[in-house]
Amino acid sequence: MLTPRFLPLASVLLCALGLAACTTEPVRPTEVQLTEEPGESGPRCSGADCCTDAEALEFGPQRLYCSALALDNEGKSAASTAALQQAIAGARAEKVRAHDASAVLCHAYGLDAQRASDSGDQAAGRTGYAAAVQACRAGFGKESNQVAQALLDSAEQRMQMKELGNVEADMTEVLAQARKNVNAQLEADAADALGRLMGLKGDVAAERRLLNEALELRRKIHGEDSYHVGMSYVNLGGSYMRQNDNPTGRQWYERAIAVYGSTLGMADPVTLEVRAAHAMSFSAERNHKRAQELFEAMLPQAVQTFGAQSEETVAIINDIGGMHEHQGQNPAALLRYEEVLAIRRVTMPNTVKHGRSAMLAATLKRRVAGCGGASAVDAEVKSIAAHLRASMDKDADARAYVSDAALFNDKCALPAPRGARKKK
């Protein structure tokens, strides 16, 4: 099942790009009716590729599915979600065109699952992907490309959730089916995913072999300077970084940045994410000055892409402060930490993140101006802790912050007055 979204990097680095959240849970997979295999003619045209096919659009569920895609492209998330749920309901209720209905469900369940996962509802995403696999089998047959794609989507999502149980077997099945069906794109994606899984399991040799297989396939399909090849560059870079081979990992990241810069632009969220990982690799080698320079070069583009007060921009400002601090440049670090604190006072007041920013700024203020000079921001740390006490029972992060704030404030507490010395 080729989902309509242009998938982002299949690596832990790049999970930020997603469609609008789905507000209802996908239907449980047990409700997908698998009453027959497709006949010789199979289903009519369905999915995103058929949204300009007049005959395909005569079928109500397909028309609603295409409407959901169009509404999402227009930024109308709520209306898109409603249309997608109507498409699913209509397809499930269809009695005459069963194969066409199953084919629509194959795509619609997958999109619904993708949206659920992107919104953070991983359980609903897992359920939706399982439903998509069943619907694809009913609509297209168990050895179809659609089933293999749906199974790969499901396995990828479970891998991200660290639920690795049957993931290797499913990915291996997808890889074999893609080769049997001579589907080079699916073979590349399956090899890449299986390689990353082997990396998680500690089999570095298998990881690199599979990632390089995926890279060569993508070069043949898309060309050397394609977005898809950039995905492979990032995943190979990550493999070397995890083994603390930062110079080699950086070379792969630099190739990816060059590709993304030419295909997506240097200010694209995907490019910025890889650039941040590249910069941080220098800090890992204690070259904090170079890391600082790279983060500073990214900052104007992050503001352009995400906005001056976004958490993505805040992360970069905070990293710049951290690089200054590592170099012993406390006044410069303090300016950056105060900048972050000013933003979070507005965007997320009295939250744990606001508190952590206040504590960080207070730490640097004490270094620069002493406890007396830090009294105002110290008071802010205390005030946030007082606000968060009500959440301590249910929120582990709030509990940790309140505890840390108490210890932090003790460090600048005035010593207890000594009693008068007794005369001997």
HELIX and SHEET records of a PDB file:
HELIX    1   1 PRO A   29  GLU A   31  5                                   3    
HELIX    2   2 ALA A   48  CYS A   50  5                                   3    
HELIX    3   3 ALA A   56  GLU A   58  5                                   3    
HELIX    4   4 GLY A   60  ASN A   73  1                                  14    
HELIX    5   5 SER A   77  ALA A   93  1                                  17    
HELIX    6   6 ALA A   98  ASP A  118  1                                  21    
HELIX    7   7 GLN A  122  PHE A  140  1                                  19    
HELIX    8   8 ASN A  145  GLN A  160  1                                  16    
HELIX    9   9 VAL A  167  LYS A  180  1                                  14    
HELIX   10  10 ALA A  184  LEU A  200  1                                  17    
HELIX   11  11 VAL A  204  HIS A  222  1                                  19    
HELIX   12  12 TYR A  227  ARG A  242  1                                  16    
HELIX   13  13 ASN A  246  THR A  263  1                                  18    
HELIX   14  14 PRO A  269  ALA A  284  1                                  16    
HELIX   15  15 HIS A  288  PHE A  306  1                                  19    
HELIX   16  16 GLU A  311  HIS A  326  1                                  16    
HELIX   17  17 ASN A  330  THR A  347  1                                  18    
HELIX   18  18 VAL A  352  GLY A  373  1                                  22    
HELIX   19  19 SER A  375  LEU A  388  1                                  14    
HELIX   20  20 ARG A  389  SER A  391  5                                   3    
HELIX   21  21 ALA A  396  ASP A  410  1                                  15    
END                                                                             
